[in-house]
Amino acid sequence: MKIFVAGSSGVIGRFLLPKLVKAGHEVTGMTHNPEQLQVIEALGAKAIVADAFDREGMIAAIGEIKPDAVIHQLTSLSSWSSADNARIRVEGTRNLVDAAKQAGVKKMIAQSISWAYEPGDAPASEEVPLDIHAAAPRKTTIDGIAALEKAVAEIPEHVILRYGTLYGPHTWYDSKGAMADKARNRELPATAGITSFLHVEDAANAALLALNWPSGTFNIVDDEPAPGTEWLPVYTDALQAPAPEIQHGSSGWERGASNAKARNEYGWMPKYPTWRAGFVQALK
């Protein structure tokens, strides 16, 4: 299969590209940064420079390659700006989808998030609505996700992967990441808010498997949604950082998500089933 990966030099792409190549696919990795071309080629894929905000450029790039499937891993996380990330989800996705449609692409797999659900008392399944009535600034993120998922659904076969909070190499939770720095400075309070985590390698494995999944939405999270009062002390201990301060309260949307659909119905098995062991392994 010919596969075009947008956002191929990101934290998931670095795991995903070699898995796709090993599976026998012909892979082209896209990056907007020419300095990442060698990284992509070292992972076994062809590499091209293209800008997701350049509509005509995207149409030309995908039109020339004519892939069988497009894997959408575009994000904008380095600036910590929810507006920048929402823009790439809205405008970048729109251009990617339009380019794929013009090239006759039949399948698209796209990265979404699992903490976009409306408030509730239990981990969210895929049937729970998105939190479209959220107040600002959360609304910026939700609107971006809703636009992304609606656009991707225009592709005949479309798989939306709602990833958990990513940890592992090159993520914010890496030993050199922004969250690790905050933990060392005791700037991360432990609250009752529940998070579903996901190791980046498990995210990549899900994208690989999703090439054979039917159209739909899937929570890709580990097996143990947990409050900050449980996971954060384990994380700080693995970092050898000070114990976190305890802060009471949480938001209703901090509920975690259930992976039952992907795990039980479609055979996705996380290599890191829980953050408890995952943090320790990732921070060695």
SEBAMI-86216 format. One line per 10 residues: their letters; for each residue x, y, z of C-alpha. Coordinates in steps of 0.001 Angstrom, whole numbers. Example, Ala and Ser with C-alpha at 12.3 -4.5 7.8 and 13.67 -1.06 7.14 Angstrom:
BEGIN
AS = 12300 -4500 7800; 13670 -1060 7140
// end
This chain:
BEGIN
MKIFVAGSSG = 0 0 0; 1213 3527 -758; 903 5606 2401; 1371 9341 2897; 2123 10374 6492; 1548 14043 7340; 3433 15094 10452; 5840 12207 9997; 8739 13607 12038; 6675 14114 15189
VIGRFLLPKL = 6733 11984 18315; 4346 9372 16872; 5739 9481 13352; 9188 8472 14545; 7715 5202 15805; 5160 4807 13027; 7298 5159 9899; 9564 2142 10540; 6539 33 11493; 4843 880 8199
VKAGHEVTGM = 8013 172 6220; 8564 -3128 8017; 4966 -4114 7163; 5853 -3735 3490; 4198 -427 2704; 5623 2249 392; 5794 5244 2715; 6215 8949 2054; 6729 11165 5080; 5871 14848 4978
THNPEQLQVI = 7489 17575 7050; 7400 21375 6841; 10975 21545 8146; 13769 20706 5646; 16042 19831 8577; 13836 16798 9264; 14247 15231 5806; 17224 13126 6882; 15356 11977 9997; 12479 10701 7870
EALGAKAIVA = 14780 8996 5369; 16716 7336 8203; 13425 5792 9335; 13067 4120 5932; 10558 6407 4219; 10740 8779 1295; 10688 12370 2502; 9128 15536 1125; 8789 19107 2368; 5265 20497 2300
DAFDREGMIA = 3286 23010 4335; -159 21979 5547; -1276 25617 5331; -350 25782 1628; -3491 24418 6; -2177 24288 -3553; 1109 22813 -2391; -705 20027 -542; -2891 19297 -3568; 207 19077 -5775
AIGEIKPDAV = 2157 16867 -3341; -577 14320 -2724; -1698 14471 -6337; 1783 13481 -7474; 2145 10626 -4980; -1445 9342 -5284; -1347 7339 -2053; -3826 4636 -1137; -4080 6016 2389; -3180 9193 4266
IHQLTSLSSW = -2222 9151 7943; -2797 12547 9563; -489 13170 12534; -249 16959 12195; 22 18940 15439; 1520 22208 16620; 2638 21597 20180; 5999 23315 20560; 4560 26757 21322; 2062 25578 23999
SSADNARIRV = -579 27511 22049; -4051 25970 21873; -4859 28473 19119; -1921 27310 16970; -2871 23678 17472; -6523 24422 16674; -5474 26225 13496; -3558 23231 12171; -6490 20971 13067; -8907 23230 11200
EGTRNLVDAA = -6953 24695 8277; -4293 22015 7942; -6845 19223 8047; -9083 20987 5534; -6205 21264 3060; -5095 17681 3668; -8616 16318 3175; -9235 18364 37; -5915 17235 -1425; -6698 13606 -587
KQAGVKKMIA = -10157 13846 -2175; -8764 15325 -5383; -6172 12548 -5556; -8829 9856 -5073; -7553 8694 -1689; -9976 6182 -198; -8721 5980 3392; -7568 8457 6025; -6453 7816 9589; -6341 10902 11799
QSISWAYEPG = -5042 11820 15228; -7595 13249 17659; -7711 13426 21469; -9555 11529 24185; -10024 14425 26626; -12497 16303 24441; -15633 14626 25839; -18381 16416 27726; -18293 16188 31563; -19291 12938 33231
DAPASEEVPL = -18675 10619 36154; -17069 7678 34334; -14432 7124 31649; -15933 8152 28320; -16766 5713 25554; -16778 6794 21924; -20549 7327 22073; -20222 10224 24525; -20605 13614 22748; -17726 16037 22444
DIHAAAPRKT = -17770 18944 24878; -19026 21422 22267; -20487 23740 24912; -17187 24117 26735; -16191 27564 27927; -13051 29337 26756; -10179 28575 26601; -11111 24862 26350; -13596 25708 23593; -10703 26530 21236
TIDGIAALEK = -9415 22971 21517; -12845 21371 21211; -13774 23428 18161; -10512 22401 16502; -11126 18718 17188; -14734 18892 15994; -13640 20528 12734; -10887 17960 12198; -13149 14973 12760; -15930 16394 10555
AVAEIPEHVI = -13507 17041 7683; -11833 13623 7891; -15263 11962 7773; -15563 13201 4162; -13060 10525 3113; -14893 7279 2161; -13006 5204 4749; -11964 7213 7794; -10604 6208 11182; -10392 8748 14011
LRYGTLYGPH = -7921 7795 16740; -8632 9680 19958; -5293 9375 21686; -4689 9678 25400; -2138 12052 26905; 1110 11023 25253; 4267 10119 27121; 7535 8576 26015; 10456 9805 23883; 10351 13454 22784
TWYDSKGAMA = 6989 14140 24479; 6263 16749 27145; 6525 13930 29706; 9988 12810 28568; 12761 13359 31131; 13777 16461 29151; 10214 17556 28423; 8266 20558 29628; 6134 18586 32089; 9221 17024 33631
DKARNRELPA = 10632 20498 34223; 7381 21569 35848; 7405 18474 38050; 10961 19156 39205; 9944 22704 40093; 6797 21511 41920; 4649 23426 39444; 2369 20427 38789; -209 20002 41563; -1820 16600 42056
TAGITSFLHV = -5594 16933 41690; -8580 14592 41507; -8843 15192 37760; -8608 11912 35830; -6217 11416 32909; -5916 8591 30386; -2315 8161 29269; -785 6553 26193; 2794 5674 25298; 3755 7004 21853
EDAANAALLA = 4693 3516 20645; 1183 2300 21442; -193 5276 19504; 1903 4254 16493; 798 624 16751; -2838 1725 16687; -2277 3800 13535; -695 781 11849; -3573 -1511 12809; -6138 1110 11792
LNWPSGTFNI = -5217 578 8138; -7414 -2509 8423; -10145 -1074 10649; -13564 75 9401; -14647 3699 9481; -15242 4937 12994; -13908 6596 16113; -11665 4797 18586; -10300 5739 22000; -6619 4807 22041
VDDEPAPGTE = -5674 5031 25712; -4096 2735 28272; -6058 507 30640; -5955 2688 33749; -7520 6165 33789; -6287 7724 37013; -6533 10891 39116; -3501 13096 39456; -3270 12151 43114; -2323 8631 41928
WLPVYTDALQ = -317 9073 38727; 1639 12230 39497; 3500 10846 42555; 4553 7847 40433; 5748 10183 37686; 7708 12443 40040; 9237 9427 41753; 10370 8034 38387; 11937 11431 37655; 13492 11552 41123
APAPEIQHGS = 11698 14869 41494; 10072 16293 44652; 6676 14939 45642; 3870 17090 44199; 1599 19372 46158; -1985 18167 46585; -4684 20469 45212; -8369 19746 45777; -10934 19818 43000; -11100 18964 39306
SGWERGASNA = -13039 19759 36137; -15972 17591 35078; -14377 16810 31718; -11297 15318 33434; -12899 11878 33334; -10536 9697 31292; -11636 7403 28487; -12346 3722 27905; -10328 1665 25398; -12798 -1253 25388
KARNEYGWMP = -13789 -827 21744; -10262 -836 20291; -8985 -3465 22721; -11860 -5936 22821; -13373 -5560 19347; -10388 -4751 17125; -7399 -6369 18782; -5330 -3359 19777; -3174 -4425 22738; -1120 -1706 24429
KYPTWRAGFV = 2507 -2636 24995; 2307 -332 28024; -1105 -1205 29533; -669 1208 32422; 1328 4344 33152; 2514 2731 36407; 5125 637 34644; 5212 2836 31567; 6571 5908 33351; 9374 3896 34885
QALK = 10351 2350 31539; 10082 5623 29637; 12172 7589 32113; 15054 5139 32492
// end
